[in-house]
Amino acid sequence: MIKTFSDDQIKAVKEIGFGGLLSLKVKRTATDMLSWLVDCFDHGSCMFTIDGKKDFVVTEFDVYDVFCLPCKTSKKVEEISRCANVINPDYDLKVKWRSHFGLMGENDQIPVGFLESKIPLLVDGGEEFRQLFIMHAFSSFLAPTSNRTVDLRIVKCLVDVNQIRIYNWSKYVLDRLCEAVKSYKEGNIEWFCGCVLMLEIIYFHRLRFRNVVLNSTIPLIQHWTDVDIRDRIRNEKLSKGFGCGILEFDTYPVSEKLQFEDGQVVCNQFKEAPVNQTSGKESVVYEGVRSNVKGVIQFELPASSMSNEEIRSIAIDEVYEKFLLMKRDLEVVSNFYMNELKVLFQTRKSNDASTSTPPMSQTDLFFMNPRVHEIVDEIVSLVNWINVVVGEVPRIGFEHVLSNGKSKCSLAMDVSLFGDKVTYVTEYMKSSNKDMKVLDAVVQELVDYCISDYHGFDLNEVLVSFGKPFEITRNEFLSLGAPAIAISSVIIDCWAMLLNENQKSSAHGPQKLYFGVSQSAFLLKVANTDSNTQDIDKLFDIWSRWLFIPCNDFDIANVELIFVPILLNEHFFLIVVNLKEEKLQFIDNMSYDTKYMSEVEKFSDVLSDMLSTFLDQRLPQSNDSVKNMIEYTLESPSVNWKSGKQKNNDSGIYTMVSMLYFDGADVFDCDVLKTVSTRRTLRAQIAATLVLSDMNIVRDEVLEKLSEFRLIRSQVAKEVFDGIKKKTKQGKKEKKV
């Protein structure tokens, strides 16, 4: 949600003292070590005990270290009374907030979703926004409720928004954590309702694991992503158990050693990270003038430059954020000195007319040469390339492939950042050279590597893994680089998983549900045989697994569109169940005669019958649109990209892009599907998106191998080319014979 905030909303969050939360990059809570963390934490003494020799006390300063919430103030957060309504002095306040959302029952609960719908609309960052933001931050994250409803305990402290920042929110979050641990250990609640992420990060920084000293600049939350946390937990599991490491006694809590005023640290006294840190210290271009203080250079940010907050808001991961900061800083520094050189040059030109001033030296002339400037620019580009590809290769999102905020995939076709010429190994990339120029050079290299069947590669190597059976091997990836054959079904299955994950991150909850294409074999079997309860049970079992596979755990309560990709005779097409408009929509790149369409209609009738039964059993309450599904009519949206050909192996591309962009309208125009050249590019973008997704467990290993392959790419390309040349020559010779 905070990724979409306006400038006024960001400013408001900072003014109420909760600006540290804007650094949050983690999107989900890792529960792998929850039980262990809770067992180690004593809610009475706030003592975290790893073993007999390693323990520390968690204080409000630890909370400040993680989130930078208001701390060390004398104003205690006052909760509203929790006694019966008839004698509750704060009852009117609770009624006021319930009625604000149209709820009239005296015990009605306000769903957190109501806040999530309202907050994005309050772009001015005014009083209501500030109140709702605090309510949402606590109810969903800092002291989450188990049933996704708003906790009204803190509303007394929100009446005067100007006073929000004077309360000791850090201590309150710690108190609520202790309360949650107590209830959980005593068995009073089934789900843990404290901020386990905070406890997790405190532990990560306190324990020097593998002797790696972490970045201690605060808020500590800025240094962690889902991938970082997952990697740390995975590595700790490889040891003899959680807690193996050296306890940090001197560094933390960082804020305990700093000076506070009005709940916040007075000035930027944050410690610089040690040399062997895992996350780099945030680059800062100071908004001042060049300083005369020894060891300090300050530059004034031009109006056109992005601030740190703006960069952080658009960055898709930590590596991309560091890249943008570095790029911005280099531009600021180089422009500053370039302007000074121009002024100096103009001054000297004007003085050249005077005989009292000597002519420019050879050194000055050298540095004013435009070619020298070009060389410097090339060096800067080379440094960027080395840092991105060789230095910190793991966990890069590659800006324009995975670029749309919270989502895991995007198909924005943007201009290359680097413009390097890639030496291709595969014939597909060579023949598509002009089309691939819209992609980053890094992405071109990655795709070329993944769709290569070079004899030195293992065709069974897993390049994408979302957890078994959702794994794509190199052999299956070859289908993306071979338009003459149909795309492998597992590629579309993994694509559907990505899209489902994206839907979970949408502001209003998932409104689209995607099934994989593998289920279509059972669906076709049910459609082409008499009622066989075993086949129907198998189909329902597959659909159920699509709702509850580990990555997704999909909530179907608000779903409006259900996408069902079908594979029939090596051809893919799509049927969309439109629950909102109560109709079925048939999307295919080919045109058919009346006879074939009657078969499709027969098949769609079976789908609506089976799906209505399946959903009716799983929705929490009666849903008329589901019950009426058996009466849905089949329609085909008007499209501007039909091929009309009776054999087109791009049908998988048409299907996957339609799954991404189709929104249920009667007209579905999609220009990127119209030409062969753009569809060839889409193949590459889909391949890169799957490999670079945050969900891909083996992404780091693939990128490491890609980095190693760069060293021999030219040699392999020549070897492959010579092999093709030899094969072609042999073929001509045999033909002549």
TIZA-343531 format. One record per residue: residue in one letter; x, y, z of N, C-alpha, C in turn. Coordinates in steps of 0.05 Angstrom, whole numbers, plus 5000, padded with zeros to 4 digits. Example, Ala and Ser with C-alpha at 12.3 -4.5 7.8 and 13.67 -1.06 7.14 Angstrom:
A526448865156524649105156526449345156
S525749555142527349795143525850015157
This chain:
M501749765000500050005000501750255000
I503950255016505550505018507050564992
K507350364975508650404949507050604932
T504450614937502750784920502151054932
F503351114955502751374968503551614952
S501951824954502552084941504652224958
D505852434947507752594962506652704989
D504052784987502752895012502352675033
Q501652435023501352215042504052135055
I506152125039508752065050509552275071
K509052525064509752745082508152715109
A505552645106503852615130504952395148
V505652165136506751945152509152025167
K510952175155513352265168512652465191
E510652635186510052845206508852715231
I507552485229506452365253508452175266
G510852155255513052005268513151715259
F511851645238511851365229513251335202
G515051525195516451515170518151265166
G519051145188520750905185519350685171
L516650665173515150455159515250485129
L515950715119516150755090518450595078
S520350515096522650355087522050055085
L519549975091518749695092518849585064
K520249355060520449215035519248935037
V518948835061517948565065515048555060
K514148355045511348335037509748115051
R511247935063509847715077511447635102
T510147525121511447435146512347145143
A514947105145516046825144515546695171
T514046475170513146345195514946105202
D517046055186518745815191519945805219
M520646035230521946035256520246175277
L517646205272515846345291515846205318
S515445945317515145795343517745815359
W520045805345522645815359522946095372
L522246305357522546575367520746625392
V518346525390516446555413517446395437
D518546165432519546005455521846145468
C523546285453525946415464525246675479
F522946785473522247045484520447025509
D521347135531519847135556518247395558
H515547365558513847605558513947765584
G514647635605514747775631517147955634
S519447845627521947995630522948125605
C521748065582522648145555525348045549
M526147825562528747705558528647505534
F530447535515530647345493533047165499
T532446915504534546725511534946515490
I537346525477538046335456538946075469
D540846095487541645865503542645975530
G543945805546544745885572546846105572
K548246145550550446345549549746585532
K547546575518546946795499544046885505
D543847125516541247245520541447545521
F539247685516539147975517536348065522
V536048305532533348415538532448585514
V530048545505528848705484527548945497
T528249185487527149435499525849595477
E524649825486523350005466525350115446
F527950125454529950215435530450015412
D530049755418530149555397527949605377
V525549665387523349725369523949965352
Y525050175364525850415349527950345328
D529850175335531850095315530649975290
V528549815294527349675271525549865255
F523850025268521750175254522050485256
C523650575275523850865281521150985288
L519550845304517050955314517651135338
P515951335344516451515366517151355392
C519251455405520451295428521451495449
K521851385473523051535495521451795501
T518851775501517152005509515651925534
S514752125549513452075574510452015570
K509452065546506552025540506051735534
K504651605551503951325547501451295529
V501551095511499251045494496950955512
E494751095511492351025527490350885510
E489550645519487550485505484750555515
I482850515497480050565506479250335525
S477250395541476250195560475149955545
R475549715557474549465544472249335560
C470949495577468749385593466249385577
A464049275588461549245574460549515564
N459049505541458149745528456549925546
V454849815562452949975578454350155599
I456850065607458250225626460950335615
N461250305589463850375576463950675571
P465750825584465951115579466851185551
D468050995537468951055510467150935488
Y464750855497462950725478462250905454
D461751165460461051345438463351365417
L465751345426468051365407468051125389
K467450885400467350645384465050665364
V462750765373460350795356461050985333
K462451195339463151395319464751265296
W466751105303468350975283466850765267
R465150615281463550415266461650555246
S460350765255458450905238459951045215
H462451115219464051235198464351055174
F464150785179464350585157461650455152
G459450585162456750485156455950245172
L457250195194456549965211454850065235
M452549935239450750035260450549855284
G451349595282451149415305453149495326
E452249465352454049555373456549385377
N456549155365458948985366460148925339
D459249085319460349035292463349085291
Q464648915276467548945272468149085245
I470049265245470849395220472949235205
P472349125181474348975167476749155159
V479149045160481549195152481249275123
G479849115107479549175079478149445074
F476449525093475149785090477250005091
L479249985108481350175110483050175085
E483549935075485249905051483950025026
S481250025026479850155004479750455006
K479650545031479350835036481950985035
I484050875046486651025049487751125022
P487750955001488851064975487451304964
L484851344972483351564962483951824976
L485151815000485752045016488552155009
V488852234984491452314973492552574985
D490852724998491852985010493352945036
G493252695047494652635072493552785096
G491052845096489753005117489352845142
E487552955159487052845186486052555185
E484052505167482852245166484952035156
F486652115137488651935127490551855150
R491352055166493251995187492051805208
Q489551845214488251675233487951385222
L487051365197486651095185489350955181
F491451105174494050985170495050845196
I494750995218495650875244493950635251
M491350655247489550425253490350185236
H490850235210491650015193494349895200
A496250075206498949985212498949785236
F497349855256497149685280495549435275
S493149465263491349235260492449025240
S494149105221495048915201497948835205
F499548995221502448945220503748965248
L503549195261504949245286503849085309
A501149045309499848885329497448755316
P497948575297495748485279493548325293
T491148355284488848205294488747945278
S487647735291487547475278485347455257
N483347625258481047605240480947835219
R483147975215483248185195481148405200
T480648465226478848695232480448905247
V479349145248480749375260480649355290
D482949395303483049405332482749705340
L480549765354479850045361481150135388
R482849975399483950035425485450305426
I486650385403488450615404487050875394
V484450865388483151105376483151355393
K483351315420483451555437485951725431
C488051595423490551735417490551855389
L488451805374488351905346486452145343
V485052225365483052435363484452695354
D486752765366488252995357490652895342
V490652915316492752805300495452945305
N495353195314497853335319499353225344
Q497953065360499152955384500152665380
I499652555356500352275352503252225357
R504952395347507852345349509052375377
I507452475396508552505423508152255441
Y506652055430506151815446508551615442
N509051455462511251265461510251005447
W510151025420509050795404510950555404
S513550615407515450385408514950205432
K514550335455513950175479511350025476
Y509350165463506750035460506849785443
V508449805421508749565404510049335419
L512049405436513349195452511349075472
D509749245485507749145504505748955490
R504949035466503048865451504348605443
L506848605437508348355430508348175455
C508948285478508948125502506248015508
E504148175503501348085508500747855489
A501647875464501047665444502547405451
V505047425459506647185466505347045490
K504447205510503147085533500646925525
S498847055509496446925501496946675485
Y498946695468499646465450500746225466
K502446285485503646075501501645945520
E499746105529497646005547495345865532
G495445875506493445745490490845895487
N490846155494488346305493487646385464
I489646395446489146455418490446245401
E489246195377490345985359492446105341
W492146365334494046495315495646705331
F498246715325499946905338499347185328
C498847385346497947645338499947875345
G502447805348504448005353506148055328
C507748255328509448325305511948145305
V511547895295513747705296516047795278
L515447955257517548055239519548225255
M518548385273520248555289522148385306
L521048185319522648015336524747865319
E523947795295525747655277528147825269
I527648075262529748255254531548335277
I530448375301532048425325533948185329
Y532947945326534647705330536747695308
F536047745283537947725261540347915266
H539748165276541948355279543548305305
R542248195325543648145350545547905347
L544947715329546547475326548247505301
R550847505305552647515282552947235270
F551347175250551246905238553446885217
R554946665217557246625199559246855201
N559346985223561147215229560747445209
V558347475198557747695180556447925197
V557648155196556648385210554648535193
L552248565202550148685186550148985188
N548949115168548749405168547049495191
S548049685207546649765231545350045229
T545250155204543850405201540850355205
I539550545218536750505225534950685207
P532450595202531150355212532250095200
L532549895216533749645207531949505186
I529349575186527549445167528249495138
Q529749715133530449795106532349595093
H533749435109535749255099534748975092
W532148935095531048655092528848645071
T529048445054526948375036526048085042
D523947995028522947725032525247525025
V526647585004528847404995531047395016
D531847625027533947635048533147465072
I530647495081529747345104529647045098
R528646985075528446705067531246575066
D533146725055535946615053537146585081
R536646785098537846765125536646515140
I534046475138532846255152533845985140
R534045985113534945735100537745665109
N539545875110542245825118542445735148
E540845855165540845775193539945485196
K538045405180537045135181539244935174
L541145025157543344845149545244795171
S545244975192546944935215545544735234
K546544705258545344515276542744605288
G541944845281539344955291539545255293
F537245385297537145675301538845745325
G540145985324541546085347544546035346
C545545925324548445875321549846135311
G551346255328552746505320553746645344
I554946885339556147045360554247275368
L553647295393551847505402553147775402
E551847975391552848255390552148395416
F554148485431553548615457553848925455
D555449015437556149305436554449475417
T553749355395552449525373549549585379
Y548049395390545149435393544349455422
P542149595428540549755409542050015400
V542050075375543450305364542350565377
S539750585378538450835387538750895417
E539550695433539950735461542150935467
K543950965447546251135451545851415438
L543451455427542951705412541251895429
Q541152145420539552345434536852375421
F534752375438531952395428530752665435
E528852745417527252985422524652945408
D522352975423519652935412519452655400
G520552455413520152185404522052085382
Q523752265371525452185349528352265355
V530152135341533052205344533452485334
V534952645349535252925343536552975316
C538752845310540052885284541052615275
N542052605250542952355238545552265250
Q545352105273547652005286548051705280
F546751615259546751325253549551235246
K550250995256552950895252553250795224
E555650835212556150725186556650425189
A555850275168556149985169559049905167
P559849685179562549585176563149495148
V565649445142566449375115565249125105
N565048915122564048655113561048625117
Q559548845113556648835116555448685093
T552948575097551548445075549948635059
S548948845070547349045056548849315057
G549149445034550649685032549349915047
K550950105057549850345070548550515049
E546250625055544650775036546251025026
S546351055000547751284988546151534995
V547551745002546251995008547652224994
V546152374979547252624968546152844985
Y547752985000546853175019545753425005
E543453515015542153745003543254005015
G545854055009547154295019549054404998
V551254515006553254624988555854474993
R557754524976560354384980561554485006
S562354285022563254345049566354385050
N567254555069570054585074571054405096
V569254245107570054065129571653835117
K573853775129575653565119574153305118
G574453165095573152905091570252905083
V569153145078566253165071565953325046
I564453205026563753345002560753335000
Q559453564997556553584996555753714969
F553553604958552553714933549553774935
E548753974921545954054921544553894899
L542253764907540753614888539353794868
P539653764842538153914823535153854825
A533454034816530553994819529653754804
S531053674782530253444766531053174778
S532753184799533652924811531652814830
M531452554831529652414850530852414878
S529152454898530152434926530352144933
N531652094957531951814966529251684969
E527251834980524551724984523251644958
E523551814937522351764911523651514899
I526251484901527551244891526651004906
R526451024932525550794948522750714941
S521050904933518250844927517950694901
I519850724882519550594856521250344854
A523150304873524950074871523449814876
I524049614860522649364863524149174882
D526649224887528049074907530449234916
E531949124935534149274948536349334928
V536949144910539149174891538449404871
Y535949404862535149604843535249884856
E534449894882534550144897537350254898
K539250074904542150164906543050254878
F542250114857543050184830542050474823
L539450524830538350794824539751014840
L540350954865541751144882544551204871
M545950994863548651024851548451184825
K546551114808546251254783545651554787
R543851614806543151884812545552044823
D547051914841549252054854551452114833
L551951914815554051954795553252184776
E550652204769549752424752550052694766
V549352704792549552954806552453044808
V554252864815557052934817558253024790
S557752864769558952924743557853184732
N555153234736553953484726555053724741
F555553694767556653914783559354004772
Y561153804768563753884759563753964729
M561953854714561653934686560854224684
N558954304701558154584701560354774710
E561954684730564154844739566254874716
L566754654702568654674679567654864657
K564954854652563855034632564255324640
V563655384666564055654676566955744673
L568755554681571655614679572455664650
F571355494633572055524604571155794593
Q568655864600567556114590569156354601
T569956334627571556544639574156574624
R575456344619578056364606577856454577
K575656384564575256484536575156784535
S573656894555573257184556575857324563
N577557184578580057304586582357264566
D581757084546583857034526584557284510
A582557474508583157714492585257884507
S585557844532587458014548590157874547
T592258024543594957914542595957854569
S594557944590595457904617594957614627
T593157474613592457204621593757004602
P595156804613596456614595594356424583
P594956304560593156124546592655874563
M590555724556589855474570592155274567
S592655124588594754914588593754674571
Q595654494565594954254550593054084567
T593454084593591753924611588854024610
D588554294611585854414609584554344583
L586054374561584954314535584154014533
F585753844545585053554544582353494557
F581953614581579553564596577053704584
M577553894566575254014553574553884527
N576053684519575553544494573053374496
P571053414478568553254479569052954479
R571052864465571652574464572352464492
V573752634508574452554535571952514551
H569952694547567452674562566052414554
E566152334529564852094520566251854533
I568951864535570351644548569551614577
V569351834591568551834619565751704621
D563951784603561251674604561351364600
E563051274581563250994576564350844601
I566250974615567350844639565150824660
V563551034663561351024683559450804676
S558750774650556950554641558150284647
L560750264643562150004648562049944678
V562550144695562350094724559550004732
N557550134720554750044726554349754718
W555349684695555049414685556349214703
I558849274711560349084728558949054755
N558049274767556649264793554149094791
V552649124769550048984767550448694760
V552248634741552348364731554348184746
V556648294753558748124765558748154795
G558548394805558948434834556748324851
E554248424848552048344865549848224848
V550548014833548647894815546147784828
P546247634850543847524862541747734868
R539147654865536847804873536648074859
I537248084834536648334819534048304804
G532448504804529748484792529748554762
F531948664751532148754724529748924717
E530049174727528149394725525649354709
H525949314682523649344665522249074658
V523248864670521948604667520048554690
L520948614714519248584738518948864750
S517249024738517349304746514849414759
N512549274760510149404769509649364799
G511349504815510849524844510749264858
K508449204871508248964887508248714871
S507548734845507148494829509748344825
K509448094817511747924812512447914782
C510748014765511348004737510148244722
S511448314700510548534684511748494656
L510448604636511448584609511848854596
A512949044611513449314600515849294580
M515449384556517549364535518949624534
D520949664551522449914552525149904538
V526250134534528850154520531050054538
S533049924526535249814542536750024558
L537449954582538950134599541850154590
F542949934580545849934575546549934546
G544949814529545349824501547749664491
D548849484508551049324500550249124478
K552049064461551548864440552148584451
V550148414451550448144463551247944442
T553247784448554047564430552147334435
Y550347274417548347064421549446794416
V548446594431549146324427547046184410
T544446244416542246094403541446224377
E540446054359539546154333537146324335
Y535346264355532946424359533646714365
M535446764383536147034391537647174368
K539247024353540647144330538647244309
S536747074303534747144283532847364292
S532647404319530947614330532447854340
N534847884330536748094340535448364342
K534148454320532848724320530648744340
D529048534343526748534361527648544390
M529948424396530748404424532148664434
K532548854417533949104426532249264446
V529749204448528049354468528549244496
L530049024499530548904525533348984535
D533648994562536249034574538148824564
A540648904561542748714552542948474571
V542648524597542748304617540548104611
V538148204605535848034600536347874575
Q537448004554538047854529539947624535
E542047674551543947464558542547234573
L540847314592539547114608537746934591
V536147044574534346884557535946714538
D537946824526539646674507540946434522
Y541646474547542846254563540746044569
C538346124576536245934585535045774563
I535045874538533745724516535845584499
S538345554509540445434494540645134500
D541044974479541444684483544344604477
Y546144794482549044744479549744484493
H551444324481552044054491553344064519
G554444294527555644314554553544354576
F551044394569548944444588547344184594
D546344174619544643944627541744024620
L540543864602537843924594535843884616
N536543734637534843694660535243894682
E537044084678537544294698535044454703
V534244504728531844654735532544954735
L531245104718531745394716529645554731
V527345444735525245574750523945364769
S523845434794522545254813520745414832
F518145364831516245484850515545274871
G517145054872516444824889515144614872
K515844364877514744144860511744134862
P510444064839511443994813511844234794
F511744474805511944714788514844794783
E516144634766518944674759519344664729
I520944844719521444854690524344794685
T524844574670527644504664528544644638
R531144624633532244754609530844624584
N530444374585529144234562526444344556
E524944424577522244534573522444824565
F524544964574524945244566525545264536
L526645054524527345064495524845134478
S522445064489520045114473519445414470
L520445584488520145864485521945974463
G524045834457525845924436525545764410
A523245624408522745464384519845504375
P519345714360516545774351515245554335
A516845364325515745154308514344934325
I514644944351513344744368511644884389
A509744734401508044844422509544894448
I508845094462510145164488509444944508
S511344884525510944674546508744774565
S507044584573504844644591505744744618
V507944644629508844734655509645024656
I510345134633510945424631508445584637
I506145504625503645644630502645594658
D503145364669502445304697503945494716
C506545534712508145714729507246004725
W506546064700505546334694502946394710
A501146194711498646224726499246264756
M501346124766502046164795503046444800
L504546554782505546834785503147024785
L501246984767499047164765497247144790
N496946904801495446874826496747024849
E499447004850500947144871500547444868
N500547544844500147834839497447914849
Q495447754844492747824853492547844883
K494047684897493947694927495047964937
S496748094920497948344928496348584920
S494148544905492548774896491148914919
A490549164915489549334937486849234948
H485149124930482449054939482148744941
G484348604944484248324946484048194919
P484447934917484447794891481747804878
Q481747894853479247904837479447734812
K481747614808482147424786483347174797
L482446944787483546684794484446544769
Y486846434770488046304746488446004752
F487345834735488145554736490345494717
G491845284722493945204703492745044680
V494345004659493244864636493244564640
S494844464660494944174665492244054672
Q490544214685487844114693486044054669
S486744174646484944144623484643864613
A486743694617486643414608484343264623
F484043314649481843194664479243314657
L479243574652476743714644475743604618
L477543554599476743444573475743154576
K477043014595476142734599473342724610
V472742904629470042914640468042994619
A468843184601467043274580466443064559
N468342884554468042694532467142414541
T466542384567465642124576463042164592
D461641944596459241954612460042014641
S458042094657458542174685460241964699
N462642024704464441854719465342004744
T464341914767464842064792467842074799
Q469341854791472241854797473642074781
D472942114756474242324740473442604751
I470942634759470142894770471542944796
D471842744813473342774838476242854833
K477442734812480242804806480443104796
L478443184780478443464771478043654794
F476243594812475843774836478343774853
D479643544855482043534872484243724860
I484543724833486543894820485744184824
W483244254821482444534825482944624854
S482344434873482844504901485744564906
R487544404894490344444898491244714886
W489944804865490545074855489845294874
L487845244891487045444911488845434935
F490045214942491445184967494345094965
I495545124941498345064939499945254958
P502245174968503645324989504045614983
C504645684957505245964951502846144952
N500446034948498246214943496146224965
D495045994973492945994993490846204986
F489546164963487946364950485246404963
D484446664967481846734977479946794953
I477946634950476246654926473646814931
A473446934955470847064962470147284943
N472147444933471547684917472347644888
V472847404879473747354852471547414832
E472247554810470347634790470847484763
L473447414758474147284733475747034740
I475046804728476546554731477646484703
F480246454701481546394676482146094674
V481145964653481545674650482945634623
P485645604622487045544597486645254589
I486245204564485644934554487744854533
L488744614534490444504513488944284499
L488544324472487144124456488644084430
N489643844426491043784401493443974397
E495044014417497444184416496744484410
H494244554416493444834412492244934439
F493145174447492145294471489945504465
F487845504482485945724481484945774510
L483345974513482646064540479546104543
I478546004565475746054572475746204598
V474446444598474346604622471446604633
V471246514658468646514672468246784685
N466446944673465947224683463647224703
L464347204728462247194749460747454752
K462147674745460847944748458747984727
E459347914701457447944680455747694675
E456347484689454947224687454947124658
K457347074648457646954621460446824619
L460746664598463346544592464446684568
Q467146734568468446874546470646694535
F470446654509472146474494474246644479
I476846594486479046754474480946564460
D481246604434482946444417484046604394
N486446544385487646694363486646604336
M485346374335484446264309481446314305
S480546314280477746334273476646054266
Y474245994274473145734271470445744256
D469745504244467045484232464945424253
T462445424244460245384262460345104276
K461144904261461244634272463244614295
Y465544744292467544734313466644884338
M465345114333464445274356462245134371
S460644964358458644814373459944624392
E462244514384463744334402464844484426
V465844734421466844894442464644964462
E462245024451460045094469459244854486
K459344614474458644374489460744344512
F463244384505465344364525465044574547
S464244814540463945034560461644974578
D459544844568457244764586458244584608
V459944394601460944204621462644354642
L464244544632465944704650464244864670
S462244994660460545164678459044984698
D458244744690456844564708458744474730
M461144384722463044284742464044504760
L464644734749465744954765463645064785
S461145084776459045184794458845004819
T458944734814458744544836461144574854
F463544604842466044624857466044874875
L465345104863465445354879463245364900
D460945264893458645274912459345124938
Q461044924936461844764959463944914976
R465245124964467545244978467145534986
L465145664974464645944982463245945009
P463946135026462846145054459846195055
Q458746315034455846375034454746345006
S452146325004450846284978451546514959
N452146444935452946634915451246594890
D449546784883447646744860449146714834
S451346864831452746854805453946574801
V454646434823455746164821453445974815
K451246004829448945824824447845844796
N448046094784447046134757449046064735
M451345964742453445914723452645724701
I451045524708450245324687448545454665
E447545694669445945834649447546044634
Y450146064640451846264626451946204596
T451946414580452246384551455246424544
L456046314521458846334512459046554492
E460846744497461346974479464346984472
S464947124450467747174443468147474441
P469947574458470547864457471647944430
S471148184422472348294397475348354402
V477048244385479948284388481148394362
N483448524365484848634341487348484334
W487548234343490048084339489647794330
K487247714321486847444311488647384287
S489847154287491647074264490046954241
G487946814248486346684227487546424217
K490046374223491446134213490445894229
Q490345664214489445424227491645274242
K494145374239496345264253498245484262
N498245554287499845764297500945684324
N503545634325504745544350505245764370
D504346004364504446214384501946214402
S500346004400497845994415498346014445
G500545904455501245924483501846214491
I503146364473503746654478501146814479
Y499346764459496746894460495246844486
T495346594495493946514519495146654544
M497746644547499046754571498647064573
V498947204550498647494550495747564555
S493847404545491047454550490447414579
M491647214592491247174620492247414636
L494347544627495447774641493748024638
Y492748074613491548334608488448344606
F487248114601484348114596482848184622
D480848364620479448454644476448404643
G475548244624472748174622471048344604
A472248544590470848724572470048584546
D468148694532467248584507469148634484
V470948834488473048894468475748854481
F477448694469480048634480482248684458
D483148924457485348994439487948984453
C489848854440492548814452494648824430
D495749064426497449114403499948934403
V500948864427503448704427503148424416
L500648344412500148074401499748074370
K499748314358498948344330501148244311
T503648284318505848224299507547994308
V508847864289510647644295513047744312
S514047984305516448084318515948134348
T513648254355513048314383512448054398
R511347854384510847604398513547454404
R515447494386518047374391519347504416
T518947764418520047904442518547814467
L515947774465514347684488515347414498
R516147244481517346984489519747024508
A521447214499523847274515523047394542
Q521147584541520347714566519047524586
I517447334575516147134593518246954605
A520246874589522446714600523946854622
A524647114617526047264638524347304662
T521847364659520047414682519847164700
L519646934688519446684704522046634720
V524346674706526946624719527446824742
L526747084736527447294755525347344777
S523147194776521147234796522147194824
D521147344843521747304871521047024881
M519146894867518246634875520246414867
N522046474848523846264838525946194858
I525845954868527645864890530545844879
V530845784854533545734843534645974828
R533346214831534246444816537146514820
D538046524845540846594851542746414837
E542146154837543945954825544146004795
V541846064782541746104753543346354746
L543046574762544546814756547446784760
E548246624780551046574784552246424761
K550846224750551746074727551846254702
L549946444700549946634678552446804679
S553146894703555547054706558046904697
E558146644705560446484697560446434667
F558146404655557946354626558846584610
R558646834621559447064606562347044598
L563946914614566846904608567446734584
I565746544577566246364554564146394532
R562446604535560146634516561146654487
S563046824482564046854454565146594443
Q566646454460567846194451565645994444
V563545974462561345784457559845864432
A559346134429557846224405559246144379
K561946164379563446094355563245794351
E563445634372563245344370560545254360
V558345384370555645324360555445394331
F556345634324556245734296557645544277
D560145454285561645274268560245004265
G558844914287557344664285555044684266
I553544914267551344954249552344964220
K554545114216555645144190556544864178
K557744704195558544434187556144264180
K554144284197551644124192550244204166
T550244464162548944564137550544474112
K553144484114554844394092554544104086
Q554343944108553843654105551143594092
G549143754100546443724089546443774059
K547743994051547944054022549343834007
K551443724019552943514006551243264002
E549643184023547942954021545742994001
K544643244000542543313981543543283952
K546143373948547343353921547643063913
V548542893932548842603927546142483920
